[in-house]
Amino acid sequence: MITVMQIILQPVLFQPDRDILSSLEKALSKEFNASSIVAAQPIKQIPEQLLFDNQRNQWKASNILQWLSDKYNKPSSKERTTPKILAICDFDAYSGTLNFVFGQAHLHGNIAIIYLPRLRQEFYGLKSDEYIFYQRLVKEAVHELGHSFGLGHCKI
């Protein structure tokens, strides 16, 4: 089992409802044996140069990941342990040649991001299902945080 000192849940451009935060807090605490999971105040604005594509109606995920990495990884930080940051975005994103992403993270980094819209049934024109949404939410969060710990995708 991986042990983490702290995971920070960082909403970006929205205030998630309490159910989203509590589901993540409970699941991530168990999965990563975290000593604390903290919900940060939402980031209310992100720089325009992060490339919102008006034609696609999507943000470029790699730019957001880099911006958050720069924001949280200040060279002057004297912390002995770096917390893991899970950014929670309620907007759609793409990366490179991929039409969309559910999330993204740097291997061995401290930033992971999940994008909520495509985790919801209603995105696909289906009836809302909170159970499925919360299952997907937790799985995607664990998946992206796993990358931050250096875990890659299975080759088989």
C-alpha positions in Angstrom: 0.0 0.0 0.0 1.2 3.5 -0.9 1.3 5.9 2.0 0.9 9.6 1.3 1.2 12.5 3.8 -1.4 14.7 2.2 -3.6 15.0 -0.8 -5.1 18.3 -1.7 -8.4 18.4 -3.7 -8.1 21.5 -5.8 -11.3 22.6 -7.7 -10.6 24.7 -10.8 -13.2 27.2 -12.0 -16.1 25.7 -10.0 -17.2 24.8 -6.5 -17.9 21.1 -6.3 -20.8 19.9 -4.2 -20.1 18.3 -0.9 -20.9 14.8 -2.3 -18.1 15.0 -4.8 -15.5 16.1 -2.2 -16.7 13.6 0.5 -16.6 10.7 -2.0 -13.1 11.6 -3.0 -11.9 12.1 0.6 -13.3 8.8 1.7 -12.0 6.7 -1.3 -8.6 8.4 -1.5 -8.0 8.2 2.2 -8.5 4.4 1.9 -6.7 3.8 -1.4 -3.6 5.8 -0.5 -3.5 5.6 3.2 -3.3 9.4 3.3 -2.8 11.1 6.6 -5.0 14.0 5.5 -7.1 15.0 2.5 -7.8 18.7 2.3 -10.3 20.5 0.0 -8.7 23.7 -1.1 -10.5 26.9 -2.1 -11.4 26.8 -5.8 -9.1 28.5 -8.3 -11.5 31.0 -9.9 -9.4 32.1 -12.8 -6.9 30.6 -15.1 -4.7 32.4 -17.7 -6.1 32.9 -21.1 -2.9 31.6 -22.7 -3.8 28.1 -21.6 -5.6 27.7 -24.9 -9.3 27.3 -24.7 -10.2 26.1 -28.2 -13.5 27.8 -29.2 -14.1 25.5 -32.1 -13.7 22.4 -30.0 -15.3 24.0 -26.9 -12.5 22.3 -24.9 -9.4 23.3 -22.9 -5.9 22.0 -23.7 -5.2 19.6 -20.9 -1.4 19.6 -21.1 -1.3 23.4 -20.7 -3.5 23.2 -17.6 -1.3 20.5 -16.1 1.8 22.5 -16.8 0.3 25.7 -15.3 -0.7 23.8 -12.1 2.7 22.3 -11.9 4.3 25.7 -12.1 1.9 27.1 -9.6 2.5 24.4 -7.0 6.1 23.6 -7.5 7.8 26.8 -6.4 11.6 26.5 -6.1 11.5 28.4 -2.8 9.3 25.8 -1.1 11.0 24.4 2.0 8.5 21.6 2.6 10.1 18.3 3.3 7.3 16.4 1.7 5.3 17.5 -1.3 1.6 16.9 -1.1 -0.2 15.4 -4.1 -2.6 17.8 -5.8 -5.7 16.4 -7.4 -7.2 19.2 -9.6 -11.0 18.7 -10.2 -12.3 20.4 -13.4 -15.9 20.5 -14.5 -15.0 21.3 -18.1 -14.0 19.3 -21.1 -10.4 18.9 -22.2 -8.3 17.3 -24.9 -4.6 16.5 -25.2 -2.5 16.2 -28.4 -4.2 13.9 -30.8 -6.7 12.7 -28.3 -10.2 14.1 -28.8 -10.8 14.2 -25.1 -9.2 13.1 -21.8 -10.8 12.0 -18.5 -7.7 13.1 -16.7 -4.0 13.6 -16.9 -0.9 13.5 -14.7 2.9 13.6 -15.0 4.6 10.3 -14.0 6.3 10.8 -10.6 4.8 14.3 -10.4 2.7 15.8 -7.7 -0.1 17.1 -9.9 -3.0 15.0 -11.2 -6.2 16.3 -12.9 -9.6 14.8 -13.5 -12.2 16.3 -15.9 -15.8 15.6 -14.8 -18.1 16.1 -17.8 -17.5 12.8 -19.6 -17.8 10.9 -16.4 -21.5 11.8 -16.3 -24.1 9.7 -18.2 -26.0 12.8 -19.3 -22.9 13.9 -21.4 -23.8 11.0 -23.7 -27.5 11.8 -23.8 -28.4 9.2 -21.2 -30.3 9.5 -18.0 -28.3 10.8 -15.0 -27.0 8.1 -12.7 -25.2 9.3 -9.6 -24.0 5.8 -8.7 -22.2 5.4 -12.0 -20.8 9.0 -11.8 -19.3 8.5 -8.4 -17.8 5.1 -9.4 -16.2 6.8 -12.4 -15.1 9.8 -10.3 -13.2 7.7 -7.8 -11.7 5.3 -10.4 -10.4 8.2 -12.5 -9.0 10.0 -9.4 -7.2 6.9 -8.3 -6.0 6.3 -11.8 -4.5 9.7 -12.3 -3.0 9.8 -8.8 -1.4 6.4 -9.5 0.4 8.1 -12.4 1.7 10.7 -10.0 3.3 7.8 -8.1 5.0 6.5 -11.2 2.5 3.8 -12.2 2.0 3.5 -16.0 -0.7 1.8 -18.0 -0.7 -2.0 -18.3 0.9 -3.2 -21.5 -1.5 -6.2 -21.8 
